[in-house]
Amino acid sequence: MAVEDNIKKIELGPKKLGEASKLALAEMLLRAAKNPKSEITMSDYNNYMKTGQLNFAKGGIVSIFDMIKPVGV
């Protein structure tokens, strides 16, 4: 599916919060994919448009206490 096709699918008018955030994320991914200095590729963008999910590194849960304790403790 071409980028132009995805842009044509965007409907104008009121949106639910979830729809608006997904639309904003898709637009940011597209801009990042077009940037040659970005690590995000067009395949990342196309995958998000097909699945609605990002396949970036999946981190674990971090405790805030581990993040703010002094080094060497």
C-alpha positions as a LaTeX table, in Angstrom:
\begin{tabular}{lrrr}
\hline
Residue & $x$ (\AA) & $y$ (\AA) & $z$ (\AA) \\
\hline
Met1 & 0.00 & 0.00 & 0.00 \\
Ala2 & 1.46 & 3.34 & $-1.02$ \\
Val3 & 1.91 & 6.25 & 1.35 \\
Glu4 & $-0.47$ & 8.32 & $-0.75$ \\
Asp5 & $-3.18$ & 5.68 & $-0.24$ \\
Asn6 & $-2.75$ & 5.90 & 3.53 \\
Ile7 & $-3.01$ & 9.67 & 3.43 \\
Lys8 & $-6.22$ & 9.46 & 1.37 \\
Lys9 & $-7.76$ & 7.17 & 4.02 \\
Ile10 & $-7.45$ & 9.87 & 6.69 \\
Glu11 & $-10.89$ & 11.23 & 7.36 \\
Leu12 & $-11.40$ & 14.77 & 8.52 \\
Gly13 & $-13.71$ & 15.66 & 11.37 \\
Pro14 & $-14.02$ & 14.78 & 15.03 \\
Lys15 & $-11.98$ & 11.85 & 16.30 \\
Lys16 & $-11.85$ & 9.79 & 19.45 \\
Leu17 & $-8.71$ & 10.25 & 21.53 \\
Gly18 & $-7.31$ & 6.83 & 20.57 \\
Glu19 & $-7.85$ & 7.47 & 16.88 \\
Ala20 & $-6.21$ & 10.88 & 17.11 \\
Ser21 & $-3.16$ & 9.52 & 18.90 \\
Lys22 & $-2.75$ & 6.70 & 16.37 \\
Leu23 & $-3.06$ & 9.20 & 13.53 \\
Ala24 & $-0.44$ & 11.46 & 15.13 \\
Leu25 & 1.90 & 8.51 & 15.67 \\
Ala26 & 1.49 & 7.40 & 12.05 \\
Glu27 & 2.32 & 10.91 & 10.86 \\
Met28 & 5.44 & 11.06 & 13.08 \\
Leu29 & 6.58 & 7.64 & 11.86 \\
Leu30 & 6.13 & 8.71 & 8.25 \\
Arg31 & 8.20 & 11.85 & 8.78 \\
Ala32 & 10.90 & 9.87 & 10.59 \\
Ala33 & 10.97 & 7.23 & 7.85 \\
Lys34 & 11.48 & 9.91 & 5.20 \\
Asn35 & 14.39 & 11.40 & 7.16 \\
Pro36 & 17.64 & 9.79 & 5.95 \\
Lys37 & 19.27 & 10.33 & 9.36 \\
Ser38 & 16.53 & 8.44 & 11.20 \\
Glu39 & 16.78 & 4.83 & 12.35 \\
Ile40 & 13.10 & 4.34 & 11.47 \\
Thr41 & 12.56 & 2.86 & 8.03 \\
Met42 & 9.63 & 2.77 & 5.65 \\
Ser43 & 9.19 & $-0.91$ & 6.52 \\
Asp44 & 8.65 & 0.15 & 10.17 \\
Tyr45 & 6.02 & 2.62 & 9.00 \\
Asn46 & 4.34 & 0.10 & 6.68 \\
Asn47 & 4.32 & $-2.51$ & 9.45 \\
Tyr48 & 2.62 & $-0.04$ & 11.80 \\
Met49 & 0.02 & 0.80 & 9.16 \\
Lys50 & $-0.75$ & $-2.91$ & 8.64 \\
Thr51 & $-0.69$ & $-4.14$ & 12.23 \\
Gly52 & $-1.12$ & $-1.03$ & 14.38 \\
Gln53 & 1.84 & $-2.12$ & 16.50 \\
Leu54 & 5.43 & $-0.97$ & 16.81 \\
Asn55 & 8.16 & $-3.60$ & 16.73 \\
Phe56 & 10.87 & $-1.69$ & 18.48 \\
Ala57 & 12.90 & $-3.00$ & 21.42 \\
Lys58 & 10.66 & $-4.19$ & 24.20 \\
Gly59 & 12.08 & $-3.22$ & 27.58 \\
Gly60 & 11.20 & $-4.52$ & 30.99 \\
Ile61 & 9.85 & $-2.77$ & 34.03 \\
Val62 & 12.31 & $-0.50$ & 35.80 \\
Ser63 & 11.98 & 0.62 & 39.37 \\
Ile64 & 12.28 & 4.37 & 39.92 \\
Phe65 & 14.29 & 3.60 & 43.05 \\
Asp66 & 16.92 & 1.83 & 40.93 \\
Met67 & 17.10 & 4.84 & 38.62 \\
Ile68 & 17.68 & 7.47 & 41.32 \\
Lys69 & 20.01 & 5.69 & 43.75 \\
Pro70 & 23.64 & 6.81 & 43.80 \\
Val71 & 26.14 & 5.05 & 41.54 \\
Gly72 & 28.00 & 2.23 & 43.25 \\
Val73 & 25.27 & 1.33 & 45.70 \\
\hline
\end{tabular}
